[in-house]
Structures are given as C-alpha cells and as structure tokens.
Amino acid sequence: MNRSFRLYVALTLAALPVAAQQRPRPAAPSTYTPTAAERQTVDQRAGELRALVHAGKSRSGSPGSRDAWADAEVFLQIATMADRLKLYTASSQVANVVRGLDVGIARARQLQKGLSPWTTRAGRTIRGYYSEIDDTAQPYSVVLPQSLGNSSGSRWRLDVVLHGRGTTEVSFLQQSLPPANPSPTVRPTELGFIELHPFGRANNGWRWAGETDVFEALRAVRRQYPIDPQRIVLRGFSMGGHGAWHIGAHYPTEWSAVSPGAGFSETRKYAKVVDPIPAYQEAAWHIYDAIDYAQNLFNTPFIAYGGELDPQLQASLNMKEAAEKEGLPFNLIVGPQIEHRYHPDSLKEIMRQLETHTRPQLPKSIRFTTWTTRYNRCAWITVDGMVSHYSRARVNAELGGDSAQIGTENVSALTVDPLPGNIRHLMVDGERIEVAGGQVHLRRQGKRWKTASAPPSGMVKRRGLQGPIDDAFTSRFLVVRPTAQPWSVEAAQYGISELARFRAEWRDGFRGELREKADSEVTDEDLAESNLILFGDPGSNRLLSRIAGRLPIGWSRDGVRVGDRKFDNGAVPVFIYPNPLNRNRYVVINTGHTFGAPEIAGSNVLLKPLLPDWAVVKPQGNARPQVLAADYFDEAWKLRAEKSLK
C-alpha cells in the first residue's frame, strides 16, 4: 500500500467521528449567539453576495451558465441556514461562514469574467447545484486528485461518500474549506480517484429529498468530470451506512461496488417497535427496509462493515441473515474490539477490495426484488407495473445463446432494454415471445404475456406516479395557496396550519424553501412540470374547485364522501392522486410530509409514511389529527373494497 493511500485512510479515520453519529445522540451542544459585530459582518458579506448572484443569474443566457452560479450562491444558502437554525456552536464557526461568503463573492466576480478555476483545483472543494425539487442551491463537495489535469482522455473512478448524522451546513463547510493559511509545501492527498460528498439535505437518513440529492449531485459531477460509469462506488458510515444499504440495494446496478458501515437496515428492531401499528404504516416499511431488498445483493458486490463492539453491527447481521435466505454469500468485515468507528486495518481492506470491482455493462444474470415501482430498475430489466404494491415483486433473468429466460412474480408490465441483437426470443414465465433485439415492452394479460408498444401510461401506478403521499416531495412540486371563501371553517384552519407546518419542516428538515403560488397564479408551465400541493377545499382553492369532480374522494359543503362512507364537514381529506390536469404529475391535498418535526428530530428510521395514499382526518388542535379512515388506492388509482379500509 503506497504512502498516499495510507495517508488517505488515516485522514478518513480522523474525520469519521465528527459525522458518524447514528446511535442515540448526547445532548445537543450549546449554541453560540454571534455578537453584533459578527452579525454585521455576516449580513454585509451576504448582502454583497446576494446582489452579485442575482445580477449574474439575470444576465446568464443558458441553463449551464445559470447552474455555474450555484457554486457561489451555495455559500449564501449555508449562511442563511446557519442563522435561521442557530447552527453556530463557537465564534470560529461564524468566522468560517464569513470565509465561505468571501469565497462565494470571489467566485461570483470570477464568473463575471467567465472564469471558474475552483472546478479543477486539487483537494476538497465545496460546490453547489440548483435542485429541481425547489430551485434552492444545495451544497456538495468534491475531492479531486492532483493528477486530474494531467490525464487527458482518462476516465476516473468516482466514490460517492455518504456522511453520518449530525452534519450541518456549518460543519460541512468547515470540512470543505481550504485552510485559512495553507502551507505552500503541503499538497493535497493523491487519492487515485474522485470523491463526491453529497450533503443530502442534512440529516434525513438519505431518504425522500435526501435521496434525490445524491443523484442530483451525482449528475452535476458527471457533467463536469470524466467519470468512468463502470467504476462508481457507493459507501458511507453510520447514517451514511444506512444510506449505502438503502440506495445500494434499491439501485443495485448503478454501482461497481457498495460498502455500508454500521447504520441500520430495517425498521422494527432498530426503532424498537412493540405496540401494534396500522397495517398501512407497516406496509410502507417495505419502501425503505433494505432487508426486503436483500436479493438485489446478487447484482452488485457489497462489502459490509461493523465494529465488533458496535451495536450497529446488527445492520450487517440483519442483511447477512436476509441474504443467506436468498442463497447469497455475504462479505462482512468486522473491526476487532472496536466500537462505532472503522478499524484502520478493516478500512484498508475495504478500500483494497473496492478497487478491484468494475460494473459490467450488460450482466448476463439478474436477480431483482422490489416492493414498489419507485425502485424498478436492475440493469436491462425495468418493472413498469405491479399486480399489487407493497407485496414482493421479483424478476429473475438470464441471457443465453439467442434467448433470454425471464421469471416473474407480482409483475404486470416489464421493459427489457437493452436487449442484445443476437437475442431472438424471450421465455417469460415459460411463454415464448419472438423479438428482434433492442427495446421490448411486455404486459401481462391474464396469465399470458404480450408485447406492447410502450410502457403503461394513464391511470396506472408506475414509477414516479405510485404514491404514497410522501413520494410527491421527491421531485419538483409547487404549493398552491387558497384565496377564496372556504366551505368548511375547520378544513380552512387545518389547511392553514398544515401549510405552516410543512413550510417550517421543509426548511428545517430538508433545508429548502417551498415554491408557493396563490391559486389564481398557477400557469400551464406549472401544471406541466410540477406536482401540485393544494391546501383548502373546493370553496377556498380555485384550482381544487376545477378538479374536484374528477377526484375519487367527494367533497361538498356538508362533508366528505369516500365510496359509500360519509364524514361530516369537520373532517378533512388528505390524499395523493394523479393530477386530472396532467396525468403524469401528482396532486396532493392538504398535507406536506405525513411525518413531522418529532420524526425529523429523532432517529432517521422514523422518517417513513404515517399515512398511505389517502386518509380522512379529524383536526385535533395542535395535536396530530385523528385518522378516521385511510388506505391505499389500487393499481388503477381506484378506491379499494370497503373491507380494506383501516
């Protein structure tokens, strides 16, 4: 092992204790209140940067040039969050934020000249991108090798590294800023690969918008650097270990290898759930519980890690048990006599193994499991439809000679793409289907499979249009405020309080700003590009009034109707549904995320749906509303039979 690699391992070990706290947390450190002079300095620098960014973005003519301004604006976002969420614990952190604003100002002035030298600077550098979800500038950092500029034509391995719980904008900035007084004789550590450190919108366990952040940051890096798509590694420790289990198992053929350390891999044991919970909540655990996706470890090398004395070793043991039930080997490295951190020898061995793996362009064999069309792709197989969501769906596929063998379970539609040109027929659940290579769409009709011209569309649950309610906030959305007279005072008050709750929790928990418009301001462009989150009732919200007659839950001045069930006008429906004005986007009624501040402040395992596709609730003042009825829609977005209501 060369000297620079040993140094890299040492630096990694030194950094981990700061960011790797997924265990029960100690009392939060006391906050530091900036002095009047410090506040004045921050405000002055922030104002200067804000003006430069606003002017620069206004002049930029192309999306690419606009995106470049995120590298400057991200420091403004960091300073805003540090102040709003009181993230300072020491005066030195205020100084770091000021340094960051100075970096942003310098970048903005360089961008005015068409320059961006920081994008090729060796070592760790903080960067930014504009999120498609809410247009905010979100941070990430990259670590570039010294030799990057001297390797014309070369493609580089990329390691996506997920941080642990407790990371804030302030600590992320501190890790990414160069030293205030760098020594001219110290050169950045030569990694031999590029590292991407997503921020993940802070500490949401790499779920929901935190998951989207990983892929938005990844796309930003791949646009700018010569990344080898067959050598993209995913790794993380503690909360980042959970993220690696989750994202690695749900997107199994995106990575050349995955290395989760510690974290958690299921809900019941980790959250110590003992009391009965509604069936619709337990069904939603299948969205994220990595143990339910253990079969997918067949497709990608996983190198699991846990300290021998770390309670979070259990995450790997859970996955080991689940993998062995699937008949799969399991690669687990245990750090001897060590708690919640990497053992140096273990980390060296993990990094050695990661270097040996390359993702195949077209794997011959696939073993794929999913429970939702949100996670529906494995190499050349895409699950376009399921017989029933939140039940296990499987696809086992094999290329051989001039045919492909495909076996399915709980699958109603498939796409095979790319299919090698030498493949002349498919055997799907024993049925022979003639093909001519390329892309093939298949649909189940009764017990038989038929070719189709395209994947399912319209009123059918499919990727990005499958629910539950919380799914609407993983892609671009727009909040629509009511401006007219409500039918129900209770519903109006509930909608106002829910919007206020969502606005605060989106800002604090997901580090964003809601995109909001009044009901009279929504444009055709909004309908085309955004999920619409409507608050109010058909009396108060003009947009909701336009579509009310095309929704599955009836609403009148007298109350709410769900199928044959009636609820008085103090009840409020909350639900997700394909927007009748654009069937490729969601509409959500009267709610943000169904979990809230207690879950965001608690363990990441709690960030799971508390409501399914729809519910009727009774407001309870400041307490959580009483759930009168709740359920999922069926695969055609229709109400299920009365007996399924919980």
N, C-alpha and C positions, 0 to 999 in steps of 0.2 A: 504494500500500500504506500503510494507516494506521499511526500510530506504535505502537499497542499490538501490532499484528501483527508489526512489525519487532522489537519487544522480545521477543515470543514466540519468533521464530526465533532470536534471539541467545541466549536462555535455553536453548533446545533444544540448540543447538550447544555451549553451555558444559557441559551435563550429559552429553552423549553419551560423551566419552572415559572417564568413570568406569565406564560399564556396557557398553561395546561392545568386548568382547574375545573374539572367537571364533577369532582366529588363535592359533598356538602361544603358550602363556602363559609369561611370565617366571616366575622362581622366586617362590613364594608369599611375601607379606610376612610378616615375623616376627610371631608372636602376642604379645599383651600379656597378662600374668597380673594380674588385679585384686589390689589389696592387700587385706589382711584387713579394713580399714575399708570399702573399696568393696564387698567381698563381703558384709559385714554389711548395708550399706545396700540392696543389691540384694535380698538374702534377705528383709529386713524388709518392703520395699515389695511384693515378690512374694507374701509370705505374706498381707499385708493385702488385696491384690487378689484372691488366690485365695479367701479367705474371703467377700469381698463377692460375687464372681461365683457361687460355689457357693450362697450364700443366695438370690441374685437369681434364678438359674435354677430353683431349687427352688420358689420362690413363683410364677414365671411360669406362667400358666394356658394360654396359647395358643402355637402354634408361632411366630407372629410376634413375640411378646414375648420368647420364648426366643432367637430369632435376633438380637434387638437387643443381647443380651449379648455377642455375638461382637465387637462394636466395642470392648468393654472387655477381654474375655479375650484378644484377639489380642496385646496387649502382654505378657501372661504367656507366650504361646507364643514370642514373639520373645526374651524374656529367657531362657527355658529353652533354646532352640536356641543362643543366643549363648554360654551357659555350656557346654553339652554338646559343641558342635562347636568350641569355642575360636575364636570368630569375632572377638574383640577384637584390634585392632592398636595401639590407643592408649588412654590413660586417658580422653580426651574421649569415646570411644565408650561406655565404661561410664557416663559421665555422661548420654549420650543415652538409654541404656536405662533409667536411673533416671528421666529425664524422661518417657519413654514410660510407665513404670509409674505415675508420678504422674498422667499423662493418663488412663490406664485407671482408676485409683482415682476420679478426679474424675467420669469418665463413669459409673462404677458408682453413685456417690452420686446423680448426676442421674437415672439410670434408676430409682432407688428412688422418685423423686418423679414419675416419668412423663415426664421431660424428656430430649430428645436434641438440643440446639442445634447440635452439631457437624455434623449431617447436612445442614444448609443453609448452612454457613459458606463464604464465598467463598475461593478459593485451593485449595491441595493439602492433603488431609486423609487420614490413614490410616484404613482401615475394616477390617472383618472379616466373614466368614461362616462358618457351620459346614458343612464338606464332607460331602456324602452318602457319600463313599467310606469315611471312617474317623471321622467326627464331630469332627475336630480343627478348631480355629479357625484359618482361613487368612487372611493379610492381602491386601489390595489397597489402592490409593489412588485417590481421585477428585480432579479439579481442576474446581471449579465456578466459573462466571463470576459476576461481581459482580451482574449484572442478572437472575440466575436468579429471585430472589424477586419481581421486578417485571414478570414476563412471564406473567401468568395466562392459561392456555389455550394457551400456545405449546408446541410440541414442539421439542426440541433435537437437533441433530446430536451424535452420540457418536463419539469417536475411541478405539478400543482400541489401546493402545500397548504393544508387547512389548519388554521390556528385553533387554540383551545379557548375555553370560556374565560371571561374576564378581560378580553381585549376591547379597548375603547379606541375612539379616534385619536385620543392623546397618546396612548401607548403605541398604537400602530404608527403614528407619525414619528414618535421617538425612535422606534426600531428602524425606520426607513430614512431618516435624515442623515446626511453625512456628518462627521464630527465637526464641531464649531471651528476647531483649529486643527485641520488634518495635517499629519506629518507628511512631508514630501517624499519620505523614504518608504512609507508603508503603501503597498499595493493591495488592491482587493484580492481576496482569496480566489484562486482559479478553480472553478467547480468542474469544468468539463461539460457542463450543461447549463441550461437556463432554468431559473426558478420563477414561478408565479405564486405570489402570496395574495389570494383574494381577501377582501375584508368581510365579505359575506353579510353585509349589513349588521355587523356586530355579533350578537350572541344569541341567535335564534336556532342554533343547532344545525345550520346548513339546510334548513327546511324552508318551504314556501319561497318568498322572495330571496331568502338567503341562498337557496339552491340555484335560483335563476342567476344570482350574482356570479356564481362560479363560472357559468357558461358564458355570461356576458363578458366577464374579464378574460376568459379563455379566448373568445373570439377577437377581443381587442388585441391580445398578444399575438395571435396567429396572423392578424392582418399586418403586423409591423415587423415580425421577425421570421427568419427562415426555419420554421419548426418542422421537424420530421413527424408526420402524422402517425407513423407506426411506432413512435417512441415517446408517447405522452404518459407519464407516470402520475398516479394519484396517491398521496399519502397525507397523514395527519395524526395528531396525538390528542388524547383526552376528548374534548368536544370535537376536535378535528378527527380523532379516531372514529367517533360515531359518524361524522360526515363522510369519511372514507368508506366505512361499511355501507352506509346508506347509498351514496352516489355510485360507489363502485359496483355494488350488487344490482342496483336499478338500471344502470347504463353499462352492462357488462362488457361490451366490445368497443368502448371508447378509449380504453386504456391498454398500454402494453403491460402494465402490472399495477397492483394496488397494495398499499401497505398501511393497514389501520393499526394504530396503537391505542390500547385502553378504550375509553368511551363506553358506549352501551349499544346493544343490538336488538333489544326487544323492550316492550312496554311493561308488562305485568310485573316481572320480578324487579326490574330496576326502579319502577315507580312505587313498588310495594302495594299494589292494588289488591285489596282484600274484599272490600264491600262490592256487592253486585252493581253493575253499571248498565245503562240502557244498551240493548242489543245493537242499535245503530252506531253507538260510540265504539263498541268493541269491533264491529265490522270495519270501521275506519282505521283501526290499528294496522290492518293489512296494507294500508297505503305506505307506511314507513318502516314497519318492523323488518329489519334486514334478515332475521332468521327465516322469514317466509319466502325469501328470495335465494335461499342457500343453493338451490340447483344451479343458479347462474354462475357460481364459482367454477363450474366446469369450463367456462368460456375464457377466463382470464386468470393468470397467476395471482394469487393473493398470498402475501407474506404477513401474517398476523403477529402482533407483539403484545406482551403484557409483562409487567414486573411480577415476580414470584410472590411478593408480599402486597401487591396492589389489589384491592377489591375489584377494580375494573378489569382485572384479568378475566373476570366472568364473561365479559362481552365476547372474547375469543373462544372461551369454553362453550358458550351457547352456540356460536357459529360452528364450532367443531362438531358438536353433537348433531346439529341440523345437517351439516354437510355429510357426515358419515351415514345418516339415514338415507341420503341420496346416493350412497355408494361412492362418495368422492373422497380422495385423500385431502389432508388438511395440513398446511405448512404453518406451524406455530413456533415462534421463537420466544422463550421465556427468559427474562432477565434475572439471573440468580440473586436471591437475597436482596431484592431491591423493591422499593415501593413505587410511587406514581411518577416514574421518570424512566428514561432509557438507560439501560446499562451500556457503557461505552462499547464493549465487545459485541453486544447484540446489535447496536446501531451500525457498527462496521459491517457486520454480516448482512444486515438488511440492505444496506447501500450496495454491497457487492452483488447480491442477488438481483437487485433492481436493474443493474447494468446489463445483465445477461438476457433480458427479455425484449422481444420485438413483437408488436401486434401483427398477426397475419392479415394480409389484405382480404383474403377470402377463405375463412376457415371451412374445412370440409365437414365438420360435425358441429352441431348446435344443440344445446340443452337449455331451454329457456322457460322461465316461470314468471308470470305476472299476476297481479290481482286487480289491475286497473289499466285502462288504455292510456293513462298518463305515462306509464312506463311500458312501452310497447315494442321496442326495437332491440334486436340482437343480430348484429352482422347483417345477413341478407334476408332475414325474416322480420316482418312487421305485423303485429297483431292489430288489425283495423277494427275489429269488433269482438265482443264477448257475449256469450249466452247470458251470463249473469256477473255483474261487477261484485267485487269483494268475495268472490269464490275463486279458488286457484285455477288459473289457466296455464296450460303447458303446450309447448311445441318442441318436439324432438325432430331434428332434420339432419340428413346425411346426403352428401354428394358422392356419386359413384358411377363411373362409366358414363353412359348417356342419360342417366336418370337421377332424380333426387327423391329420396324417401322422406315423407313428412307425416308425423303422427301428431294429432292434436287432442286437447281436452278443454272443454268450456270455451271454444273459439268459434266465432261465427263468420269472420272475414279475415283474410290474410293477403299480404303482398309479399311476393318473392322478388327481390331486387338487390343487387344484380344477379341474374341467372346466367351462368357461363354459356357461351354459344354452342358448346357441344351437348348441352342437355336437350333432349328431345321429348322427354315425357316426365311427368311427376306422378308419384304414387302417394296420394293424400288419403290417409286413413284407409288404405287398401284400394282406393279408387284410382284408375289410370286416367291421366289428363294429358293430352298431347300439347306440347308447347314448342316455341321456336326461339328460346333464349330471351335475353333482355329482361323486361319487367312483366310480371304476371300478377294479376289481381284475381283473387278467389273468394267466393262466397258460398256459405253453406245454405242449401235449400232443402229443408227437412233433414234427411240423413245423407244427402248427396252433396258433393262439391261441384261447382260450376265456375268457369272463368267469367270475369266481369270486365267491363271497360274502364272502371275506375274504382277507387275505394268508396265505401259507403259515405253518403252525404245526407243533408237534410236532418230530419228529426230522428236521429240515432245517436247513442252515446259513442263518441270517438275521441281520439287524442285531442286535448285542449277543449273538449266540449263534453266532459263526462262527469263533472261535479267532483266532490261535494261543494258546498258554498265557498269554502276557503280557497278552492282552486282558482277562483276569479282573480285573486290578487297575486298570482304568479306571472301574469302578463299584463299588458297595458290596460289600464282601467281609468274611468272618469266618474267622479261623484257628481250626481245631479241633485241640486237642492230644490225643494218645493217653494213656490212663491204665491200660491192661491189659497183659497179658503178650504180647510180640511173638512172631511165628512165626520171624522171622529177626533175629539179633543185628545183622548187617550193615545190614539195612534200618532197624532201630531207630536205630542210631547215625547212619546217614546222615540219617534224618528229623530227629533232634535237631540235627545240625549245620546242616542246611538251614534249619530254622526259626530258629536263632540267626543265621545269615547274613541271612536275609530280614528279621528284626526290625531288625538293625543297618542294613542297606542301605535299608530303607523309611524309617527315621528320618533317616539321613544324606543319602540321595539324594533322597527325596521328602517330607521334612520332616513326617512323620506318625507316628502311633502305631498299631500293629496292634490291631485289635479281636480279642481272643482269648477262647476258652472251652474248657473241658475237654469231651471227647466226651459226657459224661453231662449237660451243661448246655445243649445246643442245644435251642432251642424251635421250635414251629411258626412263630412270627414270624420267627425266623432263617431257616428254610427258605424262607419266602415272600419275604423282602426281600434276601437276601444270597447272593452266590457263596460257596461253602464251600471252604476250602483245608484239605485233610485231610492230616495227617502221620502216618506209621506204616504198619502193614499191617493186614489184616483181623483179626489176632490182637490187636494192641495198641490199635486205634482202633475203638471200638464203632460209631460211625456208618459207618465204612468197611465194617465187617462187615455192616451192614444192607443195603448196596447192592452188595457185591462181586459177587454173582451176576448183576447187571444191567449190569455194565460190560463193554466189549469186550475188555479185557485180563484174562486169567485169572491168579489168584494162589493158590498153595497153599503148604503147609509145605515142599514140595520145590523150589519155584521159580516161574517166571513163564512164561506161555504167551501168545504173540501169534500168532493164526491157527494155523498148523502149526509154528511155531518155538517151541522151548523154551529157557529160560535157567535156570541153577542158582539156588539160593536166596541167593547172594551178589549177584545182580542186583536192581536196583530199578526199577520202572516209574514214570515221571513223565508225567502227561498231563492234558489238559483234556477235559471231556465234559459234555453236558447232564445236570444232576443228576437221577437217576432219581426222586427225591422231589419234584422241581419242575422240569419240563422247560423252564421259562423262565429258569432260572438255571444257572450253571456249577457243576461240581465240579472241583477241581484236586487232583491227588495229588502230594504230596511235593516241592513246589518253590514258590518265590516267582518273582520275575522271573528269566528264563533268562539274562540278562546280570547283571553284578555290579559289585563295587567297582572293578575296573580300568577298566571302561567308564564308570562314573559319574564317576570322577576324570579320565578322559581326555576326548576330544572328544565332543560330543553326537552326532555321526554314528554313534558306536559303540553307541548305545542302541537296538539292533534285536534281534529274536529270535535267540537262538543255538540254540533248539530249536523244532520245529514244534508240531503238536497232541499228539504222543506220542513218547516215547523210552523205551528200556530202557538203563540206565546201570550201570556198574560203579564203585563208590566207589574213589577213589584217595587216601585220607587227606585232607590239606589242599589237594591239587591238585584241579583240576576233574575230574569223573568221566569215565571213558571211555564214549563213546557206542557201544553195541553195535548198536543199530538205532533208526531214527527215521523218521517220516513224518507226513504229514497224513492225517486221515480224509477220506473222500469227502463229497459234498454231503449225503448222508443220515447222516452221522456213522458210517459203517461203515469197517472196515479195507479199504484198497485192495489190489490184487493184489500178490502176493509180489514181482514184478519191480520194483515201485516203491519197495521198501524200500532205504534208503541207509545 
